[in-house]
Amino acid sequence: MNRTVVGIDLGTTHSLVAYRHEDGRVEVLPDREGRLLLPSVVALSRDGVRVGWNARERVNDPETTVIYAAKRLMGRSFEETESERRHLTYPIVDRNGSPAVPDPFRNRFLTPPEIGALVLRELRSRAEEALSREVTEAVITVPAYFNDAQRQATKDAGSLAGLSVLRIINEPTAAALAYGLGSGKDGLFAVFDLGGGTFDFSLLDIRKGIFEVRATNGDTHLGGEDFDRAIVTEWLGESPKLLSLAERSEVRDLLRKEAERAKIALSSRTEVEVAIPAAGFRTTLTRARMNELVEPFVEKALSCVRSALADSGTPPSGVDGVILVGGSTRFLRFKEAVATFFGKPLFDTVDPDLVVAEGAAVQADILSGRRKDLLLLDVTPLSLGIETIGGVTSTLIPRNTTVPAQAKELFTTYVDGQTNVDIHVLQGEREMARDNRSLARFTLSGIPPLPAGTPRIEVTFQIDANGILEVTAREQTTGKMSNVVIHPSYGLGKDDVRTLLKEAFSHAQEDFATRLLVDARTEAQTVINATIRALERVGSDILPDADREAISRQVEALKKAMEGTDGRKVRDETRLLDNLTQPLAERLMNQSISNALSGMALPKEGGSHA
């Protein structure tokens, strides 16, 4: 019997579960009432924990804590969620540096993965009931900008829900799979994903069944909820009475629902009547006025699109088609704007609310072993490397490298007799370690106490298909090894990534000069150390006093140059010292060869070789 692997869209606003049947049909699995969407909402009250529609019904209950949009907190530190906490109305506290929601009724705190697990468990139960079999394996989608920590937190949520998460895949990749792209439909495709609270744009390059993310961008606070708020703000400006009543939570909720209803209606009508009898408020909202209200959001979205295209060096005309994802793409103004911007066909025949879940089901089918014609590749959002001597960043995996990926590089010691090395793993585009993000530190011990530069330490970076990074350091002579799997307690959102890239660009010249100076000083110190050791080993029979004095003077000149900030000056003085010590190096080499040959005898004629 084939394995049952489901695809799950764990969304900010709604979540879904889908399955690809043996006949090739992809089905989004409904609940008992036939509903396909499950609100990503958890309600905590005295009488129990509710999930989904039942939880959403308790939104106005003052005795209940209603948790929503917990995906925004996934894999991030408490400090990094400050901007998110301003938008969320439930209590969030700091628990060991991570955000958590208090559950006063059960004397506990729920972390974002635990909240996600409650939603996933509900989807798992729905799938088991719909398919009449046990479900223990799944593919779960995440935004393309999710980093390793956020992906790992999503996997943790799946594990807590009793699911073996076979793969974490990007939402735009899933959307492309749902449209059958990659099965003879190659090209460069844009994925325009506008949901209830977030906007994500990705550029997918699909060639011979291989999916590669070329660029991503977006806004974590742009979506249908912003449209609703803009409409409500318009109405409050029209009615002072409505404005005073809006202080009550039930009125605010009513206004939000009316705004959402009007917005949806205007996708098929040119105007809609709105009435709030309790406030004596009546108005007409036209599609033209609605378009004016959302125009700033349209421009914000297109600005993200322009940035992503610029990052990849792709003009709008270079895109072969645009995939629309998320319920808010039903809004006609956005469709018109996207069609005009690209001038290319829109893929909008699959329900935009369901398309990601359906694509996840296709990937689940691939991993179940029934389909082997597609390969999904994503990219690293920022470069990964380690800190080397002088506080410099040595990059092993550059930004935008396709994953899964592996990189190896040899390093050595800097101090004679060094038996331990500290490996400092970094993420970022800056030349100096202090300006990049620290991911982890670990120590490799047991290195033979050899002269500096002799040990060979191989550092390996391995990123799996889920974007999880493992770093291994191995001393080649002894085989001593140490490693770390990067599971930090928090991650970077795409806004953070964008900020880091801008900083790297703006400081590029300054960073290059600093790197040049540090590298020059490091090389100079290595040459000085080697020169001093050589001078201590030889007498005047090998090195005349005049030559020794000349070398010593150049060592002092190099030390003085190292005190300055001119990297080129340091390199020039190092080169002069190299030139002066070249004859000494040749004499030492000749002496070593003579010593090695002394005492060795040629075998006698006809004798045997030992």
N, C-alpha and C positions, 0 to 999 in steps of 0.2 A: 504493500500500500504506500502511495506517495505521502511525503511529509506534508503537514498542514502548516504553511507559513503565511501569516497575514501581513498586510501592509497597513501601517497606522500613520495618520496625519495628526500629530499632537500639536494642535494649534493654540494661539493666544486666546482666541475668542471661542472657537468651536473645534472639536476633534471628531475624527471619523476612523472607521476600520473597514478595510476592503479585502476581497479575496478573488483570485483568478482561478476559475474552475478548469477542470481538465479539458473541457471543450473550447477553452480560450476565452470564455466570457468573463469579463471583470464585473464584479458586483460590490457596490458599497452596501454593507450589511446594516439592516434597519433594527430598531428596537421593537418591542411588542406592539407599540402603537404605530409602527411604520415610519417613524422619524429616522432620518439618516444622520443628521447632525446631533452631536452631544455637546452641550455647553461645557466649556472647560472651567467649571465652577464647582467649588466645594463649600458646603455650609456646615458649620460647627454649632451645635446647640445642645441643650440639656438632654433632649430625647434622641440624640444620635448624630451620626455623620451622614450627610446627604451629598450626592454627586449628580451633576448634570442638570436635567430639567427640574428635578425635585429640589435641588439646591437653589436654582435660579428663582424659584417661587418664594424663597425666604428672604429676598433681597431687601425688603422693607421691614423685616422683623427686627426690632431693636435688641431682642434677646439672642440674636444669632450673629455669628461672625461669618460673613460671606466672602470667600476668597476667590478672586478672579485674576486673569492675566498673570498667573504665577510663572509662566514661561519667561517673562521679562526678567525674573530673578534667578533663573536657572544658571548654575555654574559661575556665580559672581559673588564678590565679597560684599559685606554690609556697606562698607564705605562706597563701593562703586555703584550701589543701587540707590544713591541719594536722589537722583533725578527721577527714578521710577517711583520711589516712595511718595514723592510729592503728588503723583497722579493717582495713587491707590488709596482707597478709603479705609482699609482694614489695618489693624495694628501689625507692625513689623518690628522685631527687636533684633539686637545684636547677640548672636550666640557663637562665641569663639571666633569672631570675625566674619561669620556668615549670617545672612538674613534668615529669620525664622518667624513663624506666625504662632502666637500663643493659643493654646486650646485650654481655656480655664476650666472647662467641664470635665476634662480627663487629666488635668495636671501634667501637661506635656507641651512640647513645642514641635511644630511641623516644619521641616525644611522644604525648599522647593522640590527636590527629587521625591520626597514623600508625598507632597501634594500631587505632583505629576503621576505618581504611582497609583493614587486613588482614581484618577481619571482613566489611566491605562487599565486598571483592574476592571473598571466598568465596561470598557471596550472589549476586553478579553471575554468577559461574561457574555456580552452581546454576541460575539463571534461564536462562542461555544454553543449558545442556544440556536443561533441561525444555521450553523453547520452540523449540529448534532454530533459533535466530537470534541475531544480535548484540544485546546490550542496552547502551545507552550513556546512557539517560536514566532518572531516578528521582525519586520523591517520598519524602522521609525524614521520619519523625515524631520529635518531641522533646517532653519534658514542657512543660506550659503555662507553667511558671514560668521556663523557659530565657530568658535575656536575649540581647541582640544578640551578645555575644561568644561565648556558648555555641552559639548558632545558627550563627554564622559558622564556628566550629570544626567543627561537624557538616558544613557545606557543604564545608569544606576536606578533611575525611576522604573525602567523596564524590568530590571532584576527584582526590585521590590514588589513589582506586580506579578511576579512569577513567570516572567517571560525571558527567554534567551534571545537577546537582541543580536541577530545575525549581521546586521549592517545598519549604520546610520548614513542616510543619503540626503543630499541637498534637495530642498523643495523644488527648485527650478528643474533639476534633473528629473525628478519624479514627474513633473508636469509634461516634460518632453516625451518621457516614456509613455504616458497616457495617450499621446497623440500618435504613437507608433513611430516617432522619429528614431532614426538609427537602424530601422529595418528597410534599407534601400532608400531612405529619405535623408540624405546628407546635406550639410550646410552649416551656416552660422545663424543661430536663432537667438532672439531676444526674449526673455521671460519677464513680463511685467506683472508683478504680484502685489495687488493692492487689497489688503484685508480690512478688518474692522479697526485695527489699531496700528498696523505697521505697513510699510512699503518696502519691497525688495525688488531690485532689478539685477538680472544676471545675463551674461552673454555666454551662450553654450556653443562650442564648436563640436559638431558631430561628424565623424568620418569613419566609414566602414564599421559601424557598430560601436565605436569608441566615443564616449562622452567626455569632453574636457571643458571645465569652467574657465573661460578666458578673463573675465572681470566681473566684479560685483560692486553694488552700491545700494544706497537706500536711506530710509529714515525710520527710526524706531518709534516715532510719534507722528505718523501720518496715515490716515485711513478713514473709513466710513464714520467712525465716532467723531472725527473733526468736522465732517460735513453736518452731522446732527447738531453739534454744538453751535456751529455757525448759524444754522436755522433757528435754534432756540434763542440765541442772542438777538437775532433779528426780531423775533416775536416779543421778547422782553422789552426791547426798545420801543415797540409800538404800544405797549399797555402797562402803565404804572401799577395797575391792580394786579396784573399777572406777575409783575416783577416782585411785588410784596409777598404774593402767595408762593412764589418759587423758593422761599426759604424753607418750606416744608418738603421733606424728602419724597413724599408720595406725589406731590405736584411736579417736582423735578423729574421723577420717573415717568409720569404721564406725559410731560413735555417731550422727553427724549423719545418715547414710543411714538408720539404723534409726528415728531420730526422724521423718524425713521420711516414711518408709513408714508408720509408725504414724499420723501426722497425716492422711495421705491415706485410710488405711483407715477412720478414724473419721468420714469424711464419709458413709459408707454403713453403718457398723456402730456398735454401742453400746460395744464394747470390743475390745481387740486384745492378743494375747499377744506379749511381747518376750523374746528370749533372746540373751545374749552369752556363748557357751560358754567362751571363753578366760578370762573373769572369773568363771565360775560364777554368772552373773547371770541371773535370770528375774523377770519382773514382768508385771502386767496394767495396761494403761492404759485407763481408761474415758473415754467421751465427756464425762461430767459433770466428771471431773477435768481433762480437757483444756480444757474451757470455763473452769474456774477459773483455769488457768494463763494463758490468753490474754485474760482479761477486762481487765487493765490496758492491753493493746494495742488492744482494742476501744474503750475509753474515750479513748485517745490519738487514735484515728482520728476518733471522733465530735466531739472537741474541735476538731479542724481543720475539720470540717464546719460546726460552729456558728459558727466565726470567719468562714468564707467567706460563709455565709448572712447574718451580721450586716453584713459589708462591703457586701453588695448590697441590704440592707434587705428580704430575702426570708424569710418564715417557711417551715418545712418543708411546710406545707400548700399553699404557692404553687408547689411543684414538681410537674410533670405526670408525671414518671416518673424512674426511676433506672437508669442503665446500669452494669452490673458488668463491670469489666475487670481482668485479671491473675489468674494461677492461684490466688492465695491467697483470692480471693473465693469459691472453691468451698467453703471452710470454712463449715460450717453456722451456727456462732455468729455470724459476720459477716453472713451473709444475714439471719438473724433480727433482728439488731440494726438493720440498715439498713432492713428492711421495717417494723419497729416505729417507728423514728424518723420516717420519712417518711409511712408509711401509704399508700403509692402503689405502683403496679405496678413490678416489677423486670424489666428487660430482661436476661435471662440465657440466652437460647436459643442464642446464638452462643458457641462455645468462647472463654472469656475470655482464653486464651493467644493466640488467633488474631485477635481482633476488631480490634485496632489495625492490623495488617498488612492485613487485608481492607479497612478504611476507607481506608488509604493507597493501595490499588489503585484504589478508586473515585475518589479525587482524581487519581491518575495518569491515569485514563481521561478525566476532565474536561479535563486539560491536554493530552491527546493530540488534543483537538479533537472527540471523538465525543459529548461531552455538555456542554451549555451551560446547564443549568437550576439550577445551584447556585453560590453565592458564599460563600467562607469568610472570616470576619473575626475577628481576634484583637485584643487590647488591649495597650497599653503598661502595664507593671507600676508604673512610677514616672514622675513628671513630668520633662520635658526642657526645658532653657532655656539662657540664657547669663548670664555675669556682666556687670553694668553698673556705672556709676560708684558708688563708695562700697562696693563689695563686695556689692551686692545681687543676688539671683537674679531674672531676668526670665523667667518661664515662657512658652514658646511652645506646647508640647504637654502638656496636663495628663494626670495619671495616669488610666488607664482609657479613654484615647482609642482608638477603633477604628482598626486599621491594615489596609491602607495608609493613610497620612495625610500631609498637608502643611500647614504653617503658615508665614506670612510676617509680618514686623513691621519697621517702619522705626526706625532708630536714627540718632544723629548724634554729632558730636565734642563734646568738653568743653573743649578748649584751642584758643586761636587758632592758626591755621597748622598744625594737626595733619595729618600726611600718612600716618600709619600707625595702624591700630587693631588691638588684640589681641582675638581672639574666643576666649573660654573657655567650652567646652561643659560643661554640668552635668546631673546626674541626681539627683533627690531632691525632698523636700517642704518643706525648710527655707527660710526667707526669705533667709538670708545664704549667700553662695557658699561660705564656709569650712566650713559645716556640711553641704554636699552633696558628692556624689561627682564628681570631675573625670574627664571622659571624653576630652577632647582640647583642644588649644590650636593655633591657627593665626593668621597675620597677614595682614591686607588692606593692601597698600601702594599707593602711587600716588594717594592722595586729594589733590585740589586744596587748596593751603594757604589755606583760607578762614577767616573768623571762626567761632568756636565756635558750634555750633548750626545752621550753614548746610548742610554736606554732608548728603546723604540716603543712608544705608547700609541696604540691604534685606537682612535675614538670613532665609534660608529653611531650614526643617527639613523633610526628606523621609524618611519611613519606608516602605520597600517591604513587600511581602507577607510577606517572610521576617523582618521586624523589624529589618533593617539600616538604620542611620541615616546620612544624608548631610546635612551642614550647608554652606550656601553663603552667602557675604557678597559683595554687589555694590554698588559706588558708582554711583548712578544717573546722575550727570552724565557721567562718563568711561567708564562701562561696565567699569571695572576689577573683577576678580572673583577670589575665592580660595575654596577649599572643602576639606573633609576628609570622608572616609568613616570612620565610627567602627568601627574594628576593634581594640579594645584587646586586650591579651594575657591578659586575665582578665575574669571577669564576676561577677555577683551571683547567689547561689542564693536560693531563695524564703525561707529563714530570714533572710538578710541583708535582703531586701525587707521582711519583716515587722518586723524590728528597726528599720529606718529609718522605717517608718510609725509605729511606737510612739513613737520619739523625736520625730518631727514633732508628734504629738498632745500629748505631755507638755510640749513646749517652745513650744506654740502662742502663748500669751500673751506669753511672754518674747520670742519671735521677732517677734511683731507690733509690740511696743514698740520693739525694735531697728530694725526696718524703717522704722517711722514716723520715728524720730530720724534715720536715715541719709538717707531721702528728703527730710526737712525741711532738713537741712544742705546736701544737694546743690542743692535748689531755692534756698535762701538764698544760697549761693555764686554761683549763676548770676545772681541778681538783683543781688548786690553788684558782680559783674564788669561787668554791663551798666550799672549806675548810675555806676560810676567812669569807664567809657569815655564815657558821656554828659556827665559833669561836665567832662571834659578837652576836650570839643568845643565847649562853649558859653561865652560871655562874659556879663558883667553886663547886656548889652543884651537878652539872652533870659532869663537867670535872675538875678533880684535877689540881692544878697549875703545877705539874710536867709533866703531860700528855700534857698540853697546851704548855709548853716550848719545849717539844720534837717535837710536831707537828710543832711549829713555826720554830724550827731549820731545820726540814726537808723541809719546804716550802722554806727557804733561800737556802738550798742545791740544791733543784730542780731549782730555779731561776738561780743559778750559772751554772748548767749544761745546761740550755737553752741558755746561752750566747755562748756556744761552738758549735761545728759542728758534734758532735758524737750523732747520733740519738738513738743508742742503750743505751748510757749512760743516755740520757733523759728518755727513757722508764723505765730503771732500777730504777732511782730516783723517777719516778712517781709511780711505783709499791710499793716502800717503803712507800711513803706518803699514798697511798691507804690502805696499811696494818695498818699504824699507826692510821688512821682515822676510821677504821672499827668499833671499840668499840664505838666511838662517834656517828656514824651513827645509831648504834643499840639503844643507849640511847635516841637519838632524836626520833626515831621511837616509842619506848616505851612511851615516854612523849606524843607524838601526839595521840597515842591510848588511853592513860589515859584521856587526855583532851576531846577526842571525846566521851568517855563513861560517863564522869561526867555529871550529870544532867539528864541522861536517866533513867527512872524508868520502871520496869517490870510491865505489866498489871496485875491488880488484877484478882484473880481467878473468872471466870465467866464473867469478864468484856469484853468490846468490844475493838478491835484493831483500832487505829486511822488510 
